């Protein structure tokens, strides 16, 4: 009997091809089509390139000794070929985000209409946009891209081990999945773990924990609905579940709950990097692939997937198994200094560590910088960028990353000295801007925070960054120089210095400090932080308005209507005073001089700054034109930036002024 023929490492199973936007012809490119497919991957577990993948040796193998997985793929393709440039969207938690942010479009996981294309930037530039599943612990729903991964086993026995899960709620909640996220698979508790698990709670990350007795909680979920025929009203049941936590009196706001338990059946999550590598390599080099010819490949990811990009580079996945570079250029956005935790029982949906939430996330480990440096706490030497196959990188981050995601360590040594970037990397701080800046204008909200959310608009900057990357890769045109704060010029400072600089804004609850980054002993579960040994975390200096002086100042920051920060503090009852997630603040200026005097605000009023709306629009236009001259904004975006500033940038701001 002859052996089975070798399976290709990637096989695309096409499900559908249909016109995009009813065949609308985009300027300079023409019509697009949408291709939906499943990618089937066959991976050699013994290849040296796969040594960093946790538990790959424990994954089931096919008859040819390979590990198999499959994932969703969707391609927006110019029918006439476009400019032969592939743009890969590293979908954040399975969601398609690139068209939303680069085209100022509404978010959808099923882009099909002309409205879904927004301003059409990616299409007018002729990009082949590829959405490929990479995160293997997501559950179906909301159109998320799914990757089907193998479970690690010891023969017929499941792999088991201790893990932790953290729970923070904004309202009393009786049941939650162990993953904390309804979109995400939970690592189930083992049979023995049901009896040995511990649940604690504490007020702040470093408060002493108190243990909850097992009589008040269990592994179960709350199930409810109308009783039969509605005669008996609402009925609820507590159903045993190996994937859920149930607390009888409810998880309460203002507490950090931590569950330590023996889990089983971990997924081999590191195969997500292989899926991206092999899919993009296949689309670049296999003549049978459906995307059309590709000369250059770029990729973008934000927050979680910005960390995924840095991890992808660090572990050498930008070189395919034939020694070819996969991506020519990459755009990690708002990753901060983190990588990606793909180890045993990792939860990829959990955000990078912050001051109050998830503060010991193992994604926040050395190396932090693209350039080579030494970990002054351990003596280790490493870098994100260290291979000939590394891509060109334009790293962008906001104020929030410096406050919550240790962003200064991207370009400093671990003890806080200027380090800079290697020749194939540029870095940009989008000054005084928030981690999440929805392209769709909306009024600010408070939620469980002390201040209104940060309203600075930055989506136009994405387009300039991608144009710069393309010119750098395809034409050798140097991108704009890095624009980040530095210790040398006094724009990257300690918390003490920042506190002296920040104005006495009425009613502002300032942060105590940025999210610290101590050395963590991960040989024990739960891990233990040694707060006597810390990495240096610095923050951008601010002017007399409290707005950051270094970096790329979006027009709304260069011509401000308030103080815009990358931080927001938690309200009473929700971890009062601690930093809240990735939320920034807007602290509006007084509208008039009378208001400023009554409130004791040291910042000049809107009236004093601009006189009227015509003066404000002129300042916005001048700021936009300056960014165009520096190649940080496209000329085509100037008029839309000015138009968005009409009526004092409503609805982002509300001022009753002429």
N, C-alpha and C positions, 0 to 999 in steps of 0.2 A: 504494500500500500504506500503510495507516494505521500510525502509530507504535504501539509497544507501550504499553499503559496503564501509568501510573506505579506502581511497586512501593511498598507502604507501608514506612515506615522500620523497622517491627517487625511481624513476623507470627509468631504462635504456632501451632505445629503440635502439637496435643494427641495424645499417644500412649495415655494411660490415665488413668482416674479410679477410685479404689477407696477403700473405707472405711479410716480410720486406726484402729488399736487395736480392730479388730472392732466399730467403731461405738460404743465406750465414750463415755458422756456425761460430759464434764468439768463440774465445778461452775461455775455462772454462765454457761456458754457452750453446752454441748451437744456433739454429735458433730462429728468432723473427717473430712475426706477428703484423699487424696493425689492430686495431679495431676502427671503427668510430661509434659514437653513439650520441644520444640526451638524456640528463638527464632531466627528468621532476620532479620538486620539488613541494611539498605541505607543506606550512609553517603555523604553528600556530601563529597568530599575537599576541596572548595574553600570550604566554610563557614568563616567567621572563627573560629568556636568550636573548630575542629580544627587551628589553626595550631601548637599545641604538640606534635602527634603526629609523632614522628620517622619519616621515610620514607613517610608517607602518600601523598606525591606519586609514589612509586615503586610503589604497589600496583596490581595489575591492576584494570580497571574493566569494568563490564557495559555493555550497549548504551545504557543511559541515563547513562553516565558516573559511576556510583556504585560504591563499594567494598563488596563483600559479605562477610559472615561469619556464623557461626551458633554457637550454644552451648546447653548443657544447662540446663534449668530444672526445678525441682521446687517445688511449692507445697503447704504444709500449711494447709488452709483450713477455717474453721468453717462447717459446712453451713448454719447459720441466720444467717450474716453476721457474727457476733461483734461486736466494738466498732469495726469499720471502721478498724482500724489495721494497717498493713503493717510487718513487721519483716524487714529484709533481712540475711541472713547472708553477709557477704563471706567466702566459704569460704577458709580458710587452706590454700594449696597444693591447692585443689580439694576440700578435706574439709569436711564439714558439722560445725560446732562449736557453733552457738548453743544448740541444745537441750541438748547435753552440759553446757555451762557455766551456763546460766540455769536449767536444770531438774535439776541434779545427776544427770544420766543417764549411762549408759554411752555411749561413742562408737560411732556407726555411721554409715556413709554411705547407709544404706537404712532410715531410721526408719519402721517399720510397726506395731510392737506397743506394747501399753500399757507394757511395761518400757522401751521406747525413749523414752517420754515422761518418765521419771524422776518428779519430784514434780508434773509437769504445770503448772508456773508459767505458761509462755507460753500454754498452752491455757486455763487458768483465767482468764487475763487477756483472752482473746478475740483474740489476735493472729493475723493471717494471716502465716505465716512463709514467706518466699521465699528459696530457694537458687538463685542464678544464676551461671553460669560467667563468670569475668572474666579468668582467667589463661590465656594462649594458648600457653604453651610446655610444658604438661603432656602426658604420654603416658597412654594408657588403662591402667586397672588400679585395683583396690581401690575401685571405685565412685566415683572422683574425677569432679567436674564438669569437662567439657572445653569449651574454646572453640576453634573452628576458624578460624584467622586466615590472611590472605594473606601470601605471601612477597614482599619487596621485590625488584624486578628492574630492570635497565637494558635495557629492551626484551626481547631474548631472552637476554641475558647476566645471570648472577647478580651481585648486589652483593657486593663483597668488601672486607675491611679487617682490620687488626690487632686482636686482642683477647687477653685473658689468662684463664686458668683456674687456680684454686688447689686444691690437694689436701692434705688432712690425714687420716691414717688412725689407727685405734686398734690395728690389728694388721697384720702384713705383708699387702700386697694387690698382686697382679701387674697387674690390669686394672681400669680404671674408665671410665665414660663421660666425655666431655669436660665434660659439665654437672656432674659429680661425683655427681649424684643419679639413681638408676635411674628415678625418676618423671618426669624432665624431659628434654625434647628438647635435644640438643647442637647447638651451632652447628658444622657440619661444617668440617673443614679443607679448604682449596682444594688443587687439584693442585700448585700452586707452593708452597703452605704446607707441604706434606709435607716438602719439601727444605729450607726455611728456618726452620722452627720451632726454638725453644730451650727447654730444660727446665733449671731451676735448683732448688736447694734451700738452705734456711737453717734455723738452729736456732730463731731468734726473728724476729719481724717486721722488726726493724731490724738483724739480723745481716748480715754480708757474705754474699751468695749465692755458691754454687759451681755451676758449670755441669756438667751430666751429658753425657758424650759421646754422640753419636747412635748409637753402637754398642750401647748398653745399653738403649735404649728405642725405641719405634716407635708409629705410629698403627695399633693393632690391638687385638683383644680375645682373651681366653683362652676357649676353648670346650672343655668337657669332658663326660664321661659314660661309661657302661659301653660297652666295645667289643662287637662283634657276638657275641651269645650269651654274653657274660661270659667267654669262653675266654681272652682276652688281658688281662683285668683292666681297670683304668681307662685310658682314653685321653684325651689332651688335645691341642688344636691351637691354634696362634696364628694367628688369621684377620685379614688386613688389614681395617681399618675406618676410614673417614673420621670416625667419631664417637666413637672410644675411644682411650685411652692405655694402652699396655702397657709395663711396666718389667720387664726379664728377671729381676732379682733381687728385685723387689717394691718398692713404695713402703713406707717404714719408719716406724713411730711415732717421734715426737720430732723430725720434720722438717716444714717447710712447703715444699711443692713448688709451683713456679709455671711454667706453660706459656704461652709467648707464641707465637702463630701467626696466620697469615692465615686467617680464616674466610670463609664465604660463605653466602648465602641467609638473611638475617635475617628474622625475623617482624616484622610491624608491631604491636608489643606494646601501644602506647598506645591501640589500639582497644578494649582491655579497659575503659577508663573510659567509652567511648561505649556499650558494651554495657550497663553498669550504669545509666548515665543513661537510655538509651532504653527499657530494660526497665521500670524503675520508673516512668518517666513514662507509658509505655503502660498499665501496671497501674493507675495513678491516674486516667487521663483517657479511655481508650478504652472506650466502653460495651460493646464486644463481648468484652472480656477476661474470663477465667474466674475471677479471684480474688475477685470480689464488690466492693461499694462500698468505697472507701478515702477517709477524711477526712484521715488523717495518715500520713506515712511516716517510719520511723526505720531506722537501719542500725547494725550493729556489726561490728567486725573486731578481731582480736588479732594482735599482733606484725607479721608481714608485711602483714596486711590492715589493721592500724591505720595503718601507713605508707601503704597504698593509699588509705585514707580521707583522710588529710592531703593527699596528692598530688592526689586527686580535687577537693578543695576549692580547693587552691592554684591549679590550672589552670582553674578556672571551670566544672567539669563539673556543679556543683549547680544550674545553670540549663539547662533544656532549650532546644531550638531555637525554641520559641514564647515564650521569656522567662519561663517558670514555674519556681518553685523545685521541685527534685526531692525532696530530703529535708528534712523539717522539723527533724529532730534527728539527730545522729550520735554514736556512742560509740566512739572509737578507744581501744583498750586495748593497753598495753605496746608502743607504737610507738617510744618514746623520741623523740629529736629528728629522726628520719629522715623522708624522703619515699620515693619509689619510682623506681627507675631503669628507664625504659622505652625507653632509647635503643638505638641499633644494637648488636646482638649482646649485649644485656643478658640476664641469667639471673634471672628473677623469683623463682626458688626460693632463690637464695643469700640467707642472712640479712643483716640490717644489720650494719655493721662492728663488730667487737669488738677487744679488746686483742690477742688472738693470732690469731683467725680473721677472714678477710675484712675486714681492718682498713682497706682503702682502697676499700670499696664506694662507688660514686658516688651511692648514695642519701643519703649523709651530706653534703649540701651546703646552704648557706644558701638560703632562710630556715629557721630552726629553730623560731621562736616564732610563736604565733598573732597576737600584737600586733606592730605595725610597729616595726622597729628597724633600726639601721645595722650592717652588717658592718664591724667596726673594722679588719679586715685588708685589705679591698678598697674600702671606701667605698660599697658597694651598699646600697640601702634596699629592704626588702620585708617581707612578712608572709604568713602562711598565710591569714588572714581579711582580706579587703579588698573584698568585693563586697556589694551589697544582697541578693543571692540566697543569701548564706552561711547555713548552718543554725545552730541552737543546738547547742553541743558540750559534752559532759561527757567530759573527757580523764582517763583513769585510768592510772596507772603504778605500778610496784613499785620496791622497792629496787634490783633488778637493772638497771633502766633508768638509774639514776644512775651505776652502776658500769661498765656495759658499753655503754649506748646514749646517753650524753651527755644524760641526761634533764633535767639542770638547765637546759639551753639552751631547753627548752620555755617557761620562765618567767623567764629572765634575758636580759640583753643578751649579746652575743658576748664581751664582756670581763668578764662575771661580776657585773653589778649587777642588783638586783631590777628586773623589768619587769612581772610580773603578766600578767593576761589581759584581753582586750577584754570588753565587756559581755555578749556572747553566748557566752562560754566560761567554764566552771569547770574547775578541775584538782584532782585528788586523788592524793596519794601513799598507796598501801596499804603502810604502814610495815613494814619488816623482812620483807616477803613476797617470794616468788620469781616470776620471769617466768612459769613454768608451775606452776600449782597444780591438779592433777587433782582434780576433785570426789570421786573415789572414794578412800577412805582406803587407804593402803598404807604399809608400812615404808620408811624412807629407805634409800637405797643410796649407794655411793661411786663406782662406775665407775672412771674414770681420774683421780679427784679426791682431794684430801687429806682432805676431810671428808664426813660424811654430808650428803645433800641436804636442802634446806629443806623442812619439813613443814607450814608455816603454811597453814591452810585459809581461803580467801577467797571461795569461789563464792557464798556468801549475799550478798556485797556487790553482785554484779551485779544482783540482783533489785531492791535498793533504788535503785541508780543508774537503772535503766530506769523504775521508778515515778516517780522524781524528774524524769526527762526528759519523760515523758508529761504529768505535771502542769504542767511549765513550758510546754510547747508548747500543750497543749489547754485549760489553765485559767488560764495566766498566773501560776502559783504559783512563786515563786523557789525554785531548788534550794538545798540546803545550800551555805554559802559555801565557796570553795576552801580546800583543806587541803593545802598544800605547804610545804616548808621554805623559809625566806627568809634572806637575808643580814642583813637588818635585825634580826631577833630572835635571831640566832645559831644557827639550826637548819640552815642551809646553809653548809657550811664547806669549807675547803681540806683537802687530804690531810694536811698537817702537823698541823692542828688535830684532825682525826679520829684520827690516830695517837696523839695524846696522850690522847684520850678513851677509846679502845677498851681494855677490860681485858686483863690478862695471862692469857688463857685457856690452860690447859695444853694443849700439843700443837697449838695453832692456828697455821697458817702464814698470816700476814696477806698481803694484796696489797701490792705495791710502790706502785701508784697505780691510779686508775681508768683506763679506756681513754681514751687521749688523742685529741684531734681536731686534727691540724695542717692547715694549708692544703696543698692538693694540686694540683700541676700536672698537669692531665689532657690537655694538648696532646700528650703523648708516651705511648707504650705500651711497657712498663708505665708507669703514672703514678708520679710522684715526689713524696714528701711532704717539705715544708720544715718540719722540726721546730723551727726557730727562730721560726716564726710559728704560734701555736696559739690556738685558741678556748678560753675558760675552761671547765673542767669541774669542778663542785663536787659534794659528796656530802652526804647528810643526817647531821646530828650524832647521836650516840648517848649513852645514859645509862650508868650504872656497870655495867649488865649487858651492854652492847654492843648494845642494841636501840634502834631509831631513835625519837626523841622527837616529831617532827612528823608530821603527816598523819593518816590514818585507821588506828587500831590495831585490827586484828581481835582478837576475844576471846583467841585463842591468843598474841597479842603483849602485850595488856594484862595477861594473867595467864600469864606465860611459864613454860615448863619448861626453857628453855635460851636461848642467844643465837641469834637467827635473822638471817642476813645475806643480802643479794642477790648475794653473790660466793662463789665457791669457787675454790681454786687447784689447778693441775694437779699430778699426782703425778710422781715421778721417771720419766724415760723418755718423758714425754708433754708436753714443754714445761714442765718443773718450775718451779713458782712463778708462772707466768703465769695470768691469769684463764681459767676454762674456760667457754666458750660462755655460755649464759644460766642457769647452774646456781648456786643459792644453797647455803648451809650451815646445818646444825643443829649447834650445839655444846652438848650437854646439860649441865644443871647436875648437880653431885654430888647423889646421892639423899639422903645423910645427912651430918651434921656430921663424923662420923669420916672419911668418904670425902673430904669437902672439905679437911680438914686434911692428910690423907695426900698428896693431889694438889697441894696448894698453890693451890687455886682461890680467887681473891678474891671470887667471886660467892656469895651466900648459897645454901645447899642447898635442895632441894625441901622437905625436912622442916622447916627453919627458916621457910620462907615460908608454908607452908600447913598444917602440922601433919599433916594427913591428907587423904584424897581428898575428904571433905566440904568442907574448907576450899578446896580447889582448885575444886570445882564451884561453890561460892558465889562465888568470884572470877570465874569464867567467866560466870556468870549476871549478876553486877553489870556486867561489861564489855559484855555483850550488851544489857542494858537501857539503858545509857548511849548506845550507838549508836542504838537505837530512838528515844530522845529527840531525837537529832540528825538523824533521818531518814536515817541511813546503814545501817540494818538494818531489815528488816520485822519487825513484831511476830510474825508467823506463824513466823519463823525462830528465835525465842529458844529454844524447847524443843528443836528439832533441834540447835542449837549446843550446848546443855547435854548432850544425850544423846550427842553425838559426843565429849564430854570425859570420859565414863565411863571408869573404869580408866586414869586418867592419859592420856587421849587415845590409847589404843591403837587401831590398831597404829602410829600415827605416832610414839609414844614408848613405851618399855618401862621401867617403874620397879617394883621389887619392894618396894612400900610398902603399908601398910594404907589 
